[in-house]
Amino acid sequence: MFYDTDVYLVEWRESRWLVITSMTSLIPTTYSFQTGFYFLSIVSFLSTFISANYWRKATISSRRDLDLILQKFAFFIYFFHGLYYVRGYRLLAFSPGVMFLLYNYYYSNQYYYEKKREWLNYHIWFHMMVLTEQMVVLESCQHYLS
């Protein structure tokens, strides 16, 4: 069931930056906990540590599978919260932000499979956009429910 190989998909000199940018999701984790959005806090917490755990040793493994599954789940949870709660001027940040996030994710994957080094920059930007969009959604939830 669980497996791990020594086949590295990404070397540590590159993946260390993704460990660092994955850990930035502790910001929305903390914010959501402090504002009482415990479900979103748990989603963010799991997302942060599962992602960082994968990138610390980016091999073909169960950690990779778990990361890919959980990140898609977390995206849809935040996306649907965003569709429901983001209103007014926050929508100006949410809509283009989601498009930029998806753009970076797409080119990160595209360039990775084409073996172009730019994939890393796109993935770092993807992580930063995830952070930004999580904060927009959380701030909107806070505003809408208070």
N, C-alpha and C positions, 0 to 999 in steps of 0.2 A: 504494500500500500504506500508506504513512505519510501522515497528514493532520493538519492543524492549522487551526483557525479562530480568528477573533478574537471569537467569540461566547462571552462569559464566562458560565459557569453560576453562579459565585459571585464576588463582588467581593473584592479583596485585603483590604479592611478586615475581612471575615469569615474568609476563607480563611487569613489569617496565623496565626490561632489553631489551625487544623488542621495547619498546617506544624509549629508548636511541639509540639502534642500527638502528632503522628506521630513526631517525633524522640525522644519518651520511650521508644520501642521500642528505642533503643540500649542501654537498661538490660538487658533480657533478651538482647540480642545479645551484649553484653560478658560477662554472667554465663554464658551457654551456651558461649561460647568458652573462658572460664577453667575451666569444669568439664568440658570435653572433649566437649560435645555439638555437634560441628562442623556437622552437617547442620542442626540447629535454629538454630544461629548464622547460617548462610548464609541460611536461610529468613527469619529475623528481619531480617537486614541488608538483603536485597533488598526485603522488605516495607516497611521503614522508608524507604528512599531512593526507592523508586518512589512510595510514598504522598506523601511530602514533595514530590517533584518534581511530582506532579499538582497538589497543593493550592497550590503557589507560583504557578501560572497555571492556574486551574481553567476550562479551555475544553473544548469538544468536540474531542477529539484522540485520537491513538494512545496518549498518556500515560494518558488516562482509561481507555481499554479495557484497557491493560496493568495498571493499578491494580486495576480491578474483577476481572480474572481472577486476578491473583496474590494478592490479599487473600482470595479464596475458597479458593484452594489452601492458603495459610498457615493459615487458620482450620481447615480439615479436617486438616491435618498436626498442629497443636497439639491439636485436639479428640480425635483418635484416640490421640495420645500420652497425653492426659489420661484417656481411658477405660481405657487399659491400665495406666498407672503411678500414678494418683492413688488412694490408699487411706487408710483411717483418718480421722483428724480433718481432713486436707486435703480430703477429699470434701465436708465441710461448707462449704468455701469455693468449691470447684470447681462444684458443681451449681447453687447459687443464682447464682453469678457468671456462669455461662454464660447462664442465663435472663435476668439483668439486662442482659448484653451484647446478647443478641438483642432484648430489649425496647427498648433504646436505639437499636439499628440500625433497627428497624422504625419507631419514631416519628420518627427523624431523616429517613428517607425519606418517610414519610407527611406530615410537616409541611413538608418541602422542596417537595413537589409541590402542597401546599395554599398555598404561598407564605407560611407563617407563620415568623416569626423564631426561634421556639423550636427549629427544626430544628438550629440551630448548637449549642445547649446539649446536646441529645441526642447529637449527633455527638461533641462533646468528651467527654461521659461514656462514649460507646462506646469512644473511643480509650483512656480511662483504664481501662476494664474489660478491654480487650485486654491492656494492660500487666499488670494484676493477674492475669489468668488465665494469661498466659504465665509469670509468675513462679511461680504455684502449680504449673503443670505441670513447669517446670524443677526446682523444689525437690523435687517428688515423684520425678522421674527420678533426681536426685542421691541421694535417700534410698534409693530402690528398688535402684539399681545399685551402691551402695557397701557 
